[in-house]
């Protein structure tokens, strides 16, 4: 059985950018957000704005600190590029 849906804008992707766009346009247009799975399965849902907590017995605060410092190493500009 086929269904017909009419919207002004189709946002493809339910990550942070797609949902941000949908919220921005929602007051002016009818929006549909298309995602490849459940909304709580994407990386944006799990990232939760950078909030992290130790939730498993095999996890630790030290591992979170190490992950953060490793990420900082790969995402920060080199000293030569800093103005």
C-alpha positions as CSV (number, residue, x, y, z in Angstrom):
1,X,0.0,0.0,0.0
2,X,1.4,3.4,-0.9
3,X,1.1,6.6,1.1
4,X,1.3,10.2,0.0
5,X,2.9,12.8,2.2
6,X,3.1,16.5,1.3
7,X,5.7,18.8,2.8
8,X,7.4,22.0,1.8
9,X,10.9,20.7,2.7
10,X,12.4,17.3,3.0
11,X,15.5,17.2,5.2
12,X,17.6,14.1,4.5
13,X,19.5,13.1,7.6
14,X,18.6,13.3,11.3
15,X,22.0,14.4,12.6
16,X,22.7,17.7,14.3
17,X,22.8,19.6,11.0
18,X,19.6,18.1,9.7
19,X,17.6,18.6,12.9
20,X,19.0,22.1,13.3
21,X,17.8,23.0,9.8
22,X,14.4,21.4,10.5
23,X,14.0,23.4,13.7
24,X,15.0,26.6,11.9
25,X,12.5,26.1,9.1
26,X,9.6,24.7,11.2
27,X,7.9,28.0,11.8
28,X,7.8,28.8,8.1
29,X,7.3,25.5,6.4
30,X,6.0,22.0,6.7
31,X,9.1,19.8,7.3
32,X,9.8,16.1,7.0
33,X,13.0,14.6,8.3
34,X,14.2,11.4,6.6
35,X,16.5,9.1,8.5
36,X,18.0,5.7,7.8
37,X,16.9,4.1,11.1
38,X,15.6,5.0,14.5
39,X,16.2,8.5,15.7
40,X,18.1,7.2,18.8
41,X,20.5,5.1,16.7
42,X,22.6,7.9,15.2
43,X,25.9,9.4,16.3
44,X,24.3,12.7,17.3
45,X,22.0,11.0,19.8
46,X,24.9,9.1,21.4
47,X,27.2,12.2,21.4
48,X,24.6,14.1,23.6
49,X,26.4,17.4,23.1
50,X,29.7,16.1,24.5
51,X,28.2,14.8,27.8
52,X,30.1,11.7,28.9
53,X,29.8,9.5,31.9
54,X,31.2,6.2,33.2
55,X,28.3,3.8,32.9
56,X,30.0,0.4,32.6
57,X,32.2,-1.5,35.0
58,X,34.9,-1.8,32.2
59,X,34.9,2.0,31.7
60,X,36.7,4.7,33.7
61,X,37.1,8.4,34.1
62,X,40.7,8.0,33.0
63,X,39.7,6.4,29.7
64,X,37.3,9.4,29.1
65,X,40.2,11.8,29.8
66,X,42.5,9.9,27.4
67,X,39.8,9.9,24.7
68,X,39.3,13.7,25.0
69,X,43.1,14.4,24.9
70,X,43.5,12.1,21.9
71,X,40.7,13.9,20.1
72,X,42.2,17.3,21.0
73,X,45.5,16.2,19.5
74,X,43.8,15.4,16.2
75,X,41.4,18.3,16.0
76,X,43.5,21.2,17.2
77,X,45.5,23.3,14.8
78,X,49.3,22.8,15.0
79,X,51.2,25.5,16.9
80,X,52.5,26.8,13.5
81,X,48.9,27.4,12.3
82,X,47.8,29.2,15.5
83,X,47.7,32.9,14.9
